[in-house]
Amino acid sequence: MTLGTPGTSGTIGVTLSSTAVRRTIEDTVLLAREARDAGLHSAWFGQSFAYDSPSLAAIVGREVPGLHVGTSAIPVFGRHPLLVSSQAQTAQAATGGRYHLGLALGTRHLTETAFGLPYERPIGLLREFLTALRPLLETGAADFHGELLTATTPYPASVPGARPTVPVLVAAMGPQALRVSGELADGILPFLAGPRALAEHIVPAVTAAASAAGRPAPRIVALVPGVVTSDAEAVREAAGEALALYERIPSYGRAIGLSGASRAAELAVIGDEETVAAEVRRYREAGATEVVFTMTELNGEDDRRRTWQLLGELSRD
């Protein structure tokens, strides 16, 4: 089977949760093989306080040839571009060029509670982080001295075999984050941003910023909670409980509102094959270059397999 490269229109992937479901590395590899064999193009890993997501992606990508793997997403607070570059390049070399690095601003609560760091000037930190990170990934060298961080390389920081250059995406949805991402990243990873928010606000903003910076059109990797099921009412209730916490985070709350919804669960794609396929088409028409389904395990293994089967078929359309 020849799998398309993420970044080309129409590719579909799934998240292999490392937070909601606690799996061994061996079980994760088995699940990734199932995703590839279903026809899915990519598998993505969240960053928690347990597994290190680039390491897990590197293992999975090496064990499952042909499957692209990505991190969605590493918060920039509590990290440093030199260390993230090393992780990303190592994963890229291990997977033969199939790794995709996702970064995020994180949240005030987790940043200040877990790291003891003040959640200050997040957009400024994102800009400096990306500015320092890009030359590290491209050349293995950096000499950056900013207001919020410093990144220099007294020794070479390139990893043999880490080619092509690791693509960098940002979980950006607000105007300032979209501007920085368009200027300095390869694309974005919006979550809980429906077709309306993508088409009217998010895609135009990040595309305009990329164009103004002389960069190519950005990748729009839309993360979408969704399940193919015959019990839509029960699954939507479960989705409401699982997604409620995002309603209290300002950036997600804004995206939910711009999507024409009042609750996060309204943006979950839940229903039969025809219903879900129609929603995938809406995301593509709204400007998503790639669609990645999350929470597909919400109603058990039977519905997850049913969901993956449909997504695999759609990825071949």
Phi and psi restraints in degrees (value plus and minus 20) as a CYANA .aco file:
   2 THR   PHI    -122.8   -82.8
   2 THR   PSI     100.6   140.6
   3 LEU   PHI    -118.8   -78.8
   3 LEU   PSI     120.5   160.5
   4 GLY   PHI     -89.0   -49.0
   4 GLY   PSI     143.3   183.3
   5 THR   PHI    -111.3   -71.3
   5 THR   PSI     106.3   146.3
   6 PRO   PHI     -71.8   -31.8
   6 PRO   PSI     120.2   160.2
   7 GLY   PHI      91.5   131.5
   7 GLY   PSI     -39.1     0.9
   8 THR   PHI    -114.0   -74.0
   8 THR   PSI     122.1   162.1
   9 SER   PHI     -77.5   -37.5
   9 SER   PSI     112.3   152.3
  10 GLY   PHI      82.3   122.3
  10 GLY   PSI     -28.5    11.5
  11 THR   PHI     -89.5   -49.5
  11 THR   PSI     126.7   166.7
  12 ILE   PHI    -150.2  -110.2
  12 ILE   PSI     117.3   157.3
  13 GLY   PHI    -156.1  -116.1
  13 GLY   PSI    -196.4  -156.4
  14 VAL   PHI    -159.9  -119.9
  14 VAL   PSI     137.5   177.5
  15 THR   PHI    -110.0   -70.0
  15 THR   PSI     121.2   161.2
  16 LEU   PHI    -128.1   -88.1
  16 LEU   PSI      73.8   113.8
  17 SER   PHI     -79.0   -39.0
  17 SER   PSI     113.1   153.1
  18 SER   PHI    -129.1   -89.1
  18 SER   PSI     -13.0    27.0
  19 THR   PHI    -138.7   -98.7
  19 THR   PSI     -73.5   -33.5
  20 ALA   PHI     -90.0   -50.0
  20 ALA   PSI     -53.5   -13.5
  21 VAL   PHI    -142.8  -102.8
  21 VAL   PSI     104.1   144.1
  22 ARG   PHI    -112.6   -72.6
  22 ARG   PSI      86.0   126.0
  23 ARG   PHI    -136.3   -96.3
  23 ARG   PSI     131.2   171.2
  24 THR   PHI     -91.3   -51.3
  24 THR   PSI     144.5   184.5
  25 ILE   PHI     -82.0   -42.0
  25 ILE   PSI     -59.3   -19.3
  26 GLU   PHI     -81.7   -41.7
  26 GLU   PSI     -64.1   -24.1
  27 ASP   PHI     -87.0   -47.0
  27 ASP   PSI     -54.3   -14.3
  28 THR   PHI     -85.0   -45.0
  28 THR   PSI     -60.5   -20.5
  29 VAL   PHI     -82.8   -42.8
  29 VAL   PSI     -62.5   -22.5
  30 LEU   PHI     -81.6   -41.6
  30 LEU   PSI     -61.6   -21.6
  31 LEU   PHI     -86.4   -46.4
  31 LEU   PSI     -58.4   -18.4
  32 ALA   PHI     -84.7   -44.7
  32 ALA   PSI     -58.5   -18.5
  33 ARG   PHI     -82.4   -42.4
  33 ARG   PSI     -59.2   -19.2
  34 GLU   PHI     -83.0   -43.0
  34 GLU   PSI     -60.8   -20.8
  35 ALA   PHI     -82.0   -42.0
  35 ALA   PSI     -67.3   -27.3
  36 ARG   PHI     -80.4   -40.4
  36 ARG   PSI     -65.2   -25.2
  37 ASP   PHI     -88.5   -48.5
  37 ASP   PSI     -42.4    -2.4
  38 ALA   PHI     -97.0   -57.0
  38 ALA   PSI     -30.2     9.8
  39 GLY   PHI      81.2   121.2
  39 GLY   PSI     -13.5    26.5
  40 LEU   PHI     -96.2   -56.2
  40 LEU   PSI     130.5   170.5
  41 HIS   PHI    -113.8   -73.8
  41 HIS   PSI     -46.8    -6.8
  42 SER   PHI    -169.8  -129.8
  42 SER   PSI     135.1   175.1
  43 ALA   PHI    -149.2  -109.2
  43 ALA   PSI     115.8   155.8
  44 TRP   PHI    -142.6  -102.6
  44 TRP   PSI     127.9   167.9
  45 PHE   PHI    -145.2  -105.2
  45 PHE   PSI     109.2   149.2
  46 GLY   PHI     -96.0   -56.0
  46 GLY   PSI     137.3   177.3
  47 GLN   PHI    -121.8   -81.8
  47 GLN   PSI      95.8   135.8
  48 SER   PHI    -134.8   -94.8
  48 SER   PSI    -181.6  -141.6
  49 PHE   PHI    -115.6   -75.6
  49 PHE   PSI     -11.5    28.5
  50 ALA   PHI    -124.1   -84.1
  50 ALA   PSI    -124.0   -84.0
  51 TYR   PHI     -79.1   -39.1
  51 TYR   PSI     125.0   165.0
  52 ASP   PHI    -104.0   -64.0
  52 ASP   PSI      95.2   135.2
  53 SER   PHI     -85.8   -45.8
  53 SER   PSI     -60.2   -20.2
  54 PRO   PHI     -83.2   -43.2
  54 PRO   PSI     -56.3   -16.3
  55 SER   PHI     -85.5   -45.5
  55 SER   PSI     -64.2   -24.2
  56 LEU   PHI     -83.9   -43.9
  56 LEU   PSI     -61.8   -21.8
  57 ALA   PHI     -82.9   -42.9
  57 ALA   PSI     -59.3   -19.3
  58 ALA   PHI     -83.2   -43.2
  58 ALA   PSI     -63.3   -23.3
  59 ILE   PHI     -83.8   -43.8
  59 ILE   PSI     -68.8   -28.8
  60 VAL   PHI     -83.3   -43.3
  60 VAL   PSI     -65.6   -25.6
  61 GLY   PHI     -82.5   -42.5
  61 GLY   PSI     -55.4   -15.4
  62 ARG   PHI     -92.8   -52.8
  62 ARG   PSI     -54.1   -14.1
  63 GLU   PHI    -101.4   -61.4
  63 GLU   PSI     -39.8     0.2
  64 VAL   PHI    -143.9  -103.9
  64 VAL   PSI      63.9   103.9
  65 PRO   PHI     -78.2   -38.2
  65 PRO   PSI     121.6   161.6
  66 GLY   PHI      72.9   112.9
  66 GLY   PSI     -41.3    -1.3
  67 LEU   PHI    -110.3   -70.3
  67 LEU   PSI     105.9   145.9
  68 HIS   PHI     -96.4   -56.4
  68 HIS   PSI     126.0   166.0
  69 VAL   PHI    -150.8  -110.8
  69 VAL   PSI     127.2   167.2
  70 GLY   PHI    -167.4  -127.4
  70 GLY   PSI     140.1   180.1
  71 THR   PHI    -125.0   -85.0
  71 THR   PSI     108.8   148.8
  72 SER   PHI    -162.1  -122.1
  72 SER   PSI      68.9   108.9
  73 ALA   PHI    -171.5  -131.5
  73 ALA   PSI     138.2   178.2
  74 ILE   PHI    -108.8   -68.8
  74 ILE   PSI     102.3   142.3
  75 PRO   PHI     -86.3   -46.3
  75 PRO   PSI     121.2   161.2
  76 VAL   PHI     -96.7   -56.7
  76 VAL   PSI     -45.3    -5.3
  77 PHE   PHI     -89.8   -49.8
  77 PHE   PSI     114.9   154.9
  78 GLY   PHI      64.0   104.0
  78 GLY   PSI     -17.9    22.1
  79 ARG   PHI    -142.8  -102.8
  79 ARG   PSI     152.4   192.4
  80 HIS   PHI    -156.3  -116.3
  80 HIS   PSI     123.2   163.2
  81 PRO   PHI     -76.6   -36.6
  81 PRO   PSI     -56.1   -16.1
  82 LEU   PHI     -81.9   -41.9
  82 LEU   PSI     -63.1   -23.1
  83 LEU   PHI     -92.8   -52.8
  83 LEU   PSI     -61.4   -21.4
  84 VAL   PHI     -85.4   -45.4
  84 VAL   PSI     -58.5   -18.5
  85 SER   PHI     -80.6   -40.6
  85 SER   PSI     -63.0   -23.0
  86 SER   PHI     -81.9   -41.9
  86 SER   PSI     -65.0   -25.0
  87 GLN   PHI     -80.5   -40.5
  87 GLN   PSI     -68.4   -28.4
  88 ALA   PHI     -86.1   -46.1
  88 ALA   PSI     -63.6   -23.6
  89 GLN   PHI     -86.0   -46.0
  89 GLN   PSI     -57.4   -17.4
  90 THR   PHI     -82.8   -42.8
  90 THR   PSI     -63.7   -23.7
  91 ALA   PHI     -84.3   -44.3
  91 ALA   PSI     -58.7   -18.7
  92 GLN   PHI     -84.5   -44.5
  92 GLN   PSI     -63.4   -23.4
  93 ALA   PHI     -86.5   -46.5
  93 ALA   PSI     -59.5   -19.5
  94 ALA   PHI     -87.0   -47.0
  94 ALA   PSI     -52.1   -12.1
  95 THR   PHI    -118.2   -78.2
  95 THR   PSI     -17.7    22.3
  96 GLY   PHI      48.6    88.6
  96 GLY   PSI      14.3    54.3
  97 GLY   PHI      69.5   109.5
  97 GLY   PSI       7.4    47.4
  98 ARG   PHI    -138.1   -98.1
  98 ARG   PSI       4.3    44.3
  99 TYR   PHI    -125.6   -85.6
  99 TYR   PSI     123.2   163.2
 100 HIS   PHI    -151.2  -111.2
 100 HIS   PSI     102.6   142.6
 101 LEU   PHI    -114.1   -74.1
 101 LEU   PSI     102.7   142.7
 102 GLY   PHI    -129.3   -89.3
 102 GLY   PSI     114.8   154.8
 103 LEU   PHI    -138.8   -98.8
 103 LEU   PSI     139.0   179.0
 104 ALA   PHI    -165.9  -125.9
 104 ALA   PSI     141.0   181.0
 105 LEU   PHI     -98.9   -58.9
 105 LEU   PSI     -42.4    -2.4
 106 GLY   PHI      54.6    94.6
 106 GLY   PSI    -186.9  -146.9
 107 THR   PHI    -145.9  -105.9
 107 THR   PSI     137.1   177.1
 108 ARG   PHI     -79.7   -39.7
 108 ARG   PSI     -65.3   -25.3
 109 HIS   PHI     -80.0   -40.0
 109 HIS   PSI     -71.2   -31.2
 110 LEU   PHI     -89.3   -49.3
 110 LEU   PSI     -58.0   -18.0
 111 THR   PHI     -83.5   -43.5
 111 THR   PSI     -68.2   -28.2
 112 GLU   PHI     -98.2   -58.2
 112 GLU   PSI     -52.8   -12.8
 113 THR   PHI     -95.8   -55.8
 113 THR   PSI     -67.8   -27.8
 114 ALA   PHI     -99.8   -59.8
 114 ALA   PSI     -64.5   -24.5
 115 PHE   PHI    -119.6   -79.6
 115 PHE   PSI     -34.7     5.3
 116 GLY   PHI      48.2    88.2
 116 GLY   PSI       5.4    45.4
 117 LEU   PHI    -125.5   -85.5
 117 LEU   PSI     121.1   161.1
 118 PRO   PHI     -90.4   -50.4
 118 PRO   PSI     114.3   154.3
 119 TYR   PHI    -105.1   -65.1
 119 TYR   PSI      58.8    98.8
 120 GLU   PHI    -141.4  -101.4
 120 GLU   PSI     124.0   164.0
 121 ARG   PHI      28.2    68.2
 121 ARG   PSI      33.2    73.2
 122 PRO   PHI     -81.4   -41.4
 122 PRO   PSI     -58.2   -18.2
 123 ILE   PHI     -88.6   -48.6
 123 ILE   PSI     -59.9   -19.9
 124 GLY   PHI     -82.0   -42.0
 124 GLY   PSI     -61.6   -21.6
 125 LEU   PHI     -85.5   -45.5
 125 LEU   PSI     -62.3   -22.3
 126 LEU   PHI     -79.2   -39.2
 126 LEU   PSI     -64.8   -24.8
 127 ARG   PHI     -81.6   -41.6
 127 ARG   PSI     -66.4   -26.4
 128 GLU   PHI     -88.3   -48.3
 128 GLU   PSI     -57.5   -17.5
 129 PHE   PHI     -81.6   -41.6
 129 PHE   PSI     -67.9   -27.9
 130 LEU   PHI     -86.8   -46.8
 130 LEU   PSI     -58.3   -18.3
 131 THR   PHI     -82.9   -42.9
 131 THR   PSI     -59.4   -19.4
 132 ALA   PHI     -97.1   -57.1
 132 ALA   PSI     -54.9   -14.9
 133 LEU   PHI     -91.1   -51.1
 133 LEU   PSI     -59.9   -19.9
 134 ARG   PHI     -78.9   -38.9
 134 ARG   PSI     -69.4   -29.4
 135 PRO   PHI     -84.4   -44.4
 135 PRO   PSI     -49.5    -9.5
 136 LEU   PHI     -82.2   -42.2
 136 LEU   PSI     -64.3   -24.3
 137 LEU   PHI     -91.4   -51.4
 137 LEU   PSI     -53.7   -13.7
 138 GLU   PHI    -102.7   -62.7
 138 GLU   PSI     -59.3   -19.3
 139 THR   PHI    -145.6  -105.6
 139 THR   PSI     -33.1     6.9
 140 GLY   PHI      59.4    99.4
 140 GLY   PSI      -3.4    36.6
 141 ALA   PHI    -161.2  -121.2
 141 ALA   PSI     132.0   172.0
 142 ALA   PHI    -174.2  -134.2
 142 ALA   PSI     129.1   169.1
 143 ASP   PHI    -165.6  -125.6
 143 ASP   PSI      52.7    92.7
 144 PHE   PHI    -134.9   -94.9
 144 PHE   PSI     109.5   149.5
 145 HIS   PHI    -149.9  -109.9
 145 HIS   PSI      79.8   119.8
 146 GLY   PHI    -128.2   -88.2
 146 GLY   PSI    -193.1  -153.1
 147 GLU   PHI     -95.4   -55.4
 147 GLU   PSI     -51.0   -11.0
 148 LEU   PHI    -129.3   -89.3
 148 LEU   PSI     -41.1    -1.1
 149 LEU   PHI    -176.3  -136.3
 149 LEU   PSI     139.8   179.8
 150 THR   PHI    -145.4  -105.4
 150 THR   PSI     119.0   159.0
 151 ALA   PHI    -162.7  -122.7
 151 ALA   PSI      90.1   130.1
 152 THR   PHI    -150.1  -110.1
 152 THR   PSI     139.2   179.2
 153 THR   PHI    -144.8  -104.8
 153 THR   PSI      70.6   110.6
 154 PRO   PHI     -86.3   -46.3
 154 PRO   PSI     -40.1    -0.1
 155 TYR   PHI    -147.5  -107.5
 155 TYR   PSI     133.9   173.9
 156 PRO   PHI     -77.2   -37.2
 156 PRO   PSI     123.3   163.3
 157 ALA   PHI    -141.9  -101.9
 157 ALA   PSI       2.9    42.9
 158 SER   PHI    -114.9   -74.9
 158 SER   PSI     128.5   168.5
 159 VAL   PHI    -129.1   -89.1
 159 VAL   PSI     103.4   143.4
 160 PRO   PHI     -76.6   -36.6
 160 PRO   PSI     114.0   154.0
 161 GLY   PHI      66.8   106.8
 161 GLY   PSI     -20.8    19.2
 162 ALA   PHI    -105.4   -65.4
 162 ALA   PSI      47.7    87.7
 163 ARG   PHI    -157.4  -117.4
 163 ARG   PSI     126.3   166.3
 164 PRO   PHI     -88.2   -48.2
 164 PRO   PSI     154.8   194.8
 165 THR   PHI     -74.0   -34.0
 165 THR   PSI     114.3   154.3
 166 VAL   PHI     -78.5   -38.5
 166 VAL   PSI     104.7   144.7
 167 PRO   PHI     -92.5   -52.5
 167 PRO   PSI     121.4   161.4
 168 VAL   PHI    -136.2   -96.2
 168 VAL   PSI     107.1   147.1
 169 LEU   PHI    -143.3  -103.3
 169 LEU   PSI     132.7   172.7
 170 VAL   PHI    -144.4  -104.4
 170 VAL   PSI     116.3   156.3
 171 ALA   PHI     -96.9   -56.9
 171 ALA   PSI      51.7    91.7
 172 ALA   PHI    -129.7   -89.7
 172 ALA   PSI     118.3   158.3
 173 MET   PHI    -160.0  -120.0
 173 MET   PSI     -46.0    -6.0
 174 GLY   PHI     -98.9   -58.9
 174 GLY   PSI     138.9   178.9
 175 PRO   PHI     -75.1   -35.1
 175 PRO   PSI     -65.3   -25.3
 176 GLN   PHI     -90.0   -50.0
 176 GLN   PSI     -62.5   -22.5
 177 ALA   PHI     -85.3   -45.3
 177 ALA   PSI     -56.5   -16.5
 178 LEU   PHI     -85.8   -45.8
 178 LEU   PSI     -59.0   -19.0
 179 ARG   PHI     -83.4   -43.4
 179 ARG   PSI     -67.8   -27.8
 180 VAL   PHI     -83.8   -43.8
 180 VAL   PSI     -61.5   -21.5
 181 SER   PHI     -85.6   -45.6
 181 SER   PSI     -60.6   -20.6
 182 GLY   PHI     -82.9   -42.9
 182 GLY   PSI     -57.2   -17.2
 183 GLU   PHI     -94.8   -54.8
 183 GLU   PSI     -55.4   -15.4
 184 LEU   PHI    -144.1  -104.1
 184 LEU   PSI     -34.0     6.0
 185 ALA   PHI    -131.5   -91.5
 185 ALA   PSI     156.0   196.0
 186 ASP   PHI    -114.3   -74.3
 186 ASP   PSI     -29.7    10.3
 187 GLY   PHI     150.5   190.5
 187 GLY   PSI    -191.6  -151.6
 188 ILE   PHI    -152.4  -112.4
 188 ILE   PSI     142.5   182.5
 189 LEU   PHI    -146.9  -106.9
 189 LEU   PSI      48.2    88.2
 190 PRO   PHI     -90.2   -50.2
 190 PRO   PSI     119.6   159.6
 191 PHE   PHI    -148.2  -108.2
 191 PHE   PSI     116.5   156.5
 192 LEU   PHI      41.9    81.9
 192 LEU   PSI      14.7    54.7
 193 ALA   PHI    -137.2   -97.2
 193 ALA   PSI      85.4   125.4
 194 GLY   PHI     -91.8   -51.8
 194 GLY   PSI     156.0   196.0
 195 PRO   PHI     -74.0   -34.0
 195 PRO   PSI     -58.8   -18.8
 196 ARG   PHI     -84.4   -44.4
 196 ARG   PSI     -66.2   -26.2
 197 ALA   PHI     -84.0   -44.0
 197 ALA   PSI     -59.3   -19.3
 198 LEU   PHI     -82.9   -42.9
 198 LEU   PSI     -72.6   -32.6
 199 ALA   PHI     -88.0   -48.0
 199 ALA   PSI     -57.9   -17.9
 200 GLU   PHI    -113.7   -73.7
 200 GLU   PSI     -43.4    -3.4
 201 HIS   PHI    -148.7  -108.7
 201 HIS   PSI     -75.9   -35.9
 202 ILE   PHI     -93.8   -53.8
 202 ILE   PSI     -73.5   -33.5
 203 VAL   PHI     -82.5   -42.5
 203 VAL   PSI     -66.2   -26.2
 204 PRO   PHI     -79.7   -39.7
 204 PRO   PSI     -60.0   -20.0
 205 ALA   PHI     -86.9   -46.9
 205 ALA   PSI     -68.5   -28.5
 206 VAL   PHI     -92.2   -52.2
 206 VAL   PSI     -53.0   -13.0
 207 THR   PHI     -88.0   -48.0
 207 THR   PSI     -61.3   -21.3
 208 ALA   PHI     -83.7   -43.7
 208 ALA   PSI     -60.0   -20.0
 209 ALA   PHI     -86.1   -46.1
 209 ALA   PSI     -60.3   -20.3
 210 ALA   PHI     -84.6   -44.6
 210 ALA   PSI     -62.8   -22.8
 211 SER   PHI     -83.0   -43.0
 211 SER   PSI     -63.3   -23.3
 212 ALA   PHI     -83.8   -43.8
 212 ALA   PSI     -49.3    -9.3
 213 ALA   PHI    -108.8   -68.8
 213 ALA   PSI     -18.9    21.1
 214 GLY   PHI      54.1    94.1
 214 GLY   PSI       5.3    45.3
 215 ARG   PHI    -123.0   -83.0
 215 ARG   PSI     139.4   179.4
 216 PRO   PHI     -84.4   -44.4
 216 PRO   PSI     143.3   183.3
 217 ALA   PHI     -76.0   -36.0
 217 ALA   PSI     112.2   152.2
 218 PRO   PHI     -95.2   -55.2
 218 PRO   PSI     132.8   172.8
 219 ARG   PHI     -92.2   -52.2
 219 ARG   PSI     119.9   159.9
 220 ILE   PHI    -139.0   -99.0
 220 ILE   PSI      77.3   117.3
 221 VAL   PHI    -118.7   -78.7
 221 VAL   PSI      75.8   115.8
 222 ALA   PHI    -102.5   -62.5
 222 ALA   PSI      98.9   138.9
 223 LEU   PHI    -110.8   -70.8
 223 LEU   PSI     103.0   143.0
 224 VAL   PHI    -148.7  -108.7
 224 VAL   PSI      99.3   139.3
 225 PRO   PHI     -90.7   -50.7
 225 PRO   PSI     110.3   150.3
 226 GLY   PHI    -186.0  -146.0
 226 GLY   PSI     130.2   170.2
 227 VAL   PHI    -166.6  -126.6
 227 VAL   PSI     112.9   152.9
 228 VAL   PHI    -106.2   -66.2
 228 VAL   PSI     102.9   142.9
 229 THR   PHI    -175.6  -135.6
 229 THR   PSI     139.9   179.9
 230 SER   PHI    -118.9   -78.9
 230 SER   PSI     -20.2    19.8
 231 ASP   PHI    -143.8  -103.8
 231 ASP   PSI      41.3    81.3
 232 ALA   PHI     -80.3   -40.3
 232 ALA   PSI     -57.7   -17.7
 233 GLU   PHI     -83.6   -43.6
 233 GLU   PSI     -65.9   -25.9
 234 ALA   PHI     -87.1   -47.1
 234 ALA   PSI     -59.7   -19.7
 235 VAL   PHI     -87.8   -47.8
 235 VAL   PSI     -58.1   -18.1
 236 ARG   PHI     -86.5   -46.5
 236 ARG   PSI     -55.2   -15.2
 237 GLU   PHI     -84.2   -44.2
 237 GLU   PSI     -63.1   -23.1
 238 ALA   PHI     -84.3   -44.3
 238 ALA   PSI     -58.4   -18.4
 239 ALA   PHI     -83.6   -43.6
 239 ALA   PSI     -58.1   -18.1
 240 GLY   PHI     -79.8   -39.8
 240 GLY   PSI     -60.9   -20.9
 241 GLU   PHI     -89.5   -49.5
 241 GLU   PSI     -61.1   -21.1
 242 ALA   PHI     -90.9   -50.9
 242 ALA   PSI     -49.4    -9.4
 243 LEU   PHI    -120.4   -80.4
 243 LEU   PSI     -25.4    14.6
 244 ALA   PHI     -78.2   -38.2
 244 ALA   PSI     -54.4   -14.4
 245 LEU   PHI     -82.4   -42.4
 245 LEU   PSI     -48.8    -8.8
 246 TYR   PHI     -89.5   -49.5
 246 TYR   PSI     -43.5    -3.5
 247 GLU   PHI     -87.2   -47.2
 247 GLU   PSI     -37.9     2.1
 248 ARG   PHI    -114.6   -74.6
 248 ARG   PSI     -21.2    18.8
 249 ILE   PHI    -120.2   -80.2
 249 ILE   PSI     100.1   140.1
 250 PRO   PHI     -72.1   -32.1
 250 PRO   PSI     -64.7   -24.7
 251 SER   PHI     -84.1   -44.1
 251 SER   PSI     -59.0   -19.0
 252 TYR   PHI     -92.7   -52.7
 252 TYR   PSI     -60.0   -20.0
 253 GLY   PHI     -78.6   -38.6
 253 GLY   PSI     -60.7   -20.7
 254 ARG   PHI     -84.3   -44.3
 254 ARG   PSI     -65.1   -25.1
 255 ALA   PHI     -84.3   -44.3
 255 ALA   PSI     -58.7   -18.7
 256 ILE   PHI     -81.8   -41.8
 256 ILE   PSI     -64.8   -24.8
 257 GLY   PHI     -84.1   -44.1
 257 GLY   PSI     -63.4   -23.4
 258 LEU   PHI     -85.9   -45.9
 258 LEU   PSI     -39.8     0.2
 259 SER   PHI    -102.4   -62.4
 259 SER   PSI     -24.1    15.9
 260 GLY   PHI      65.0   105.0
 260 GLY   PSI      -1.1    38.9
 261 ALA   PHI    -137.3   -97.3
 261 ALA   PSI     138.1   178.1
 262 SER   PHI    -128.2   -88.2
 262 SER   PSI     -40.0     0.0
 263 ARG   PHI    -148.2  -108.2
 263 ARG   PSI     127.5   167.5
 264 ALA   PHI     -80.2   -40.2
 264 ALA   PSI     -57.7   -17.7
 265 ALA   PHI     -83.0   -43.0
 265 ALA   PSI     -40.9    -0.9
 266 GLU   PHI     -86.4   -46.4
 266 GLU   PSI     -40.7    -0.7
 267 LEU   PHI    -112.3   -72.3
 267 LEU   PSI     -23.4    16.6
 268 ALA   PHI     -93.2   -53.2
 268 ALA   PSI     114.6   154.6
 269 VAL   PHI    -113.2   -73.2
 269 VAL   PSI      83.2   123.2
 270 ILE   PHI    -153.2  -113.2
 270 ILE   PSI     109.8   149.8
 271 GLY   PHI     134.9   174.9
 271 GLY   PSI    -181.8  -141.8
 272 ASP   PHI     -99.1   -59.1
 272 ASP   PSI    -199.9  -159.9
 273 GLU   PHI     -78.5   -38.5
 273 GLU   PSI     -61.9   -21.9
 274 GLU   PHI     -84.3   -44.3
 274 GLU   PSI     -60.7   -20.7
 275 THR   PHI     -84.3   -44.3
 275 THR   PSI     -67.1   -27.1
 276 VAL   PHI     -88.1   -48.1
 276 VAL   PSI     -61.5   -21.5
 277 ALA   PHI     -81.1   -41.1
 277 ALA   PSI     -59.0   -19.0
 278 ALA   PHI     -84.5   -44.5
 278 ALA   PSI     -58.4   -18.4
 279 GLU   PHI     -90.0   -50.0
 279 GLU   PSI     -57.5   -17.5
 280 VAL   PHI     -80.0   -40.0
 280 VAL   PSI     -62.0   -22.0
 281 ARG   PHI     -81.4   -41.4
 281 ARG   PSI     -59.0   -19.0
 282 ARG   PHI     -82.9   -42.9
 282 ARG   PSI     -60.2   -20.2
 283 TYR   PHI     -85.2   -45.2
 283 TYR   PSI     -60.6   -20.6
 284 ARG   PHI     -84.4   -44.4
 284 ARG   PSI     -63.9   -23.9
 285 GLU   PHI     -85.2   -45.2
 285 GLU   PSI     -47.1    -7.1
 286 ALA   PHI     -99.1   -59.1
 286 ALA   PSI     -26.8    13.2
 287 GLY   PHI      97.5   137.5
 287 GLY   PSI     -19.5    20.5
 288 ALA   PHI     -88.9   -48.9
 288 ALA   PSI     103.6   143.6
 289 THR   PHI    -101.8   -61.8
 289 THR   PSI     -44.6    -4.6
 290 GLU   PHI    -163.5  -123.5
 290 GLU   PSI     128.0   168.0
 291 VAL   PHI    -142.1  -102.1
 291 VAL   PSI     108.0   148.0
 292 VAL   PHI    -141.8  -101.8
 292 VAL   PSI      98.1   138.1
 293 PHE   PHI    -106.0   -66.0
 293 PHE   PSI     116.9   156.9
 294 THR   PHI    -137.6   -97.6
 294 THR   PSI     143.9   183.9
 295 MET   PHI      40.7    80.7
 295 MET   PSI       7.4    47.4
 296 THR   PHI     -89.2   -49.2
 296 THR   PSI     -35.7     4.3
 297 GLU   PHI    -110.0   -70.0
 297 GLU   PSI     -12.3    27.7
 298 LEU   PHI     -78.7   -38.7
 298 LEU   PSI     -52.7   -12.7
 299 ASN   PHI    -135.5   -95.5
 299 ASN   PSI       7.3    47.3
 300 GLY   PHI      78.6   118.6
 300 GLY   PSI     154.6   194.6
 301 GLU   PHI     -89.9   -49.9
 301 GLU   PSI     -56.5   -16.5
 302 ASP   PHI     -82.2   -42.2
 302 ASP   PSI     -66.5   -26.5
 303 ASP   PHI     -90.4   -50.4
 303 ASP   PSI     -53.0   -13.0
 304 ARG   PHI     -81.9   -41.9
 304 ARG   PSI     -66.9   -26.9
 305 ARG   PHI     -83.6   -43.6
 305 ARG   PSI     -58.8   -18.8
 306 ARG   PHI     -82.8   -42.8
 306 ARG   PSI     -60.6   -20.6
 307 THR   PHI     -85.3   -45.3
 307 THR   PSI     -67.1   -27.1
 308 TRP   PHI     -83.3   -43.3
 308 TRP   PSI     -56.9   -16.9
 309 GLN   PHI     -81.0   -41.0
 309 GLN   PSI     -66.1   -26.1
 310 LEU   PHI     -83.8   -43.8
 310 LEU   PSI     -66.7   -26.7
 311 LEU   PHI     -81.9   -41.9
 311 LEU   PSI     -56.9   -16.9
 312 GLY   PHI     -82.9   -42.9
 312 GLY   PSI     -59.9   -19.9
 313 GLU   PHI     -86.5   -46.5
 313 GLU   PSI     -61.9   -21.9
 314 LEU   PHI     -86.3   -46.3
 314 LEU   PSI     -52.4   -12.4
 315 SER   PHI     -89.0   -49.0
 315 SER   PSI     -39.1     0.9
 316 ARG   PHI    -114.0   -74.0
 316 ARG   PSI     -24.9    15.1
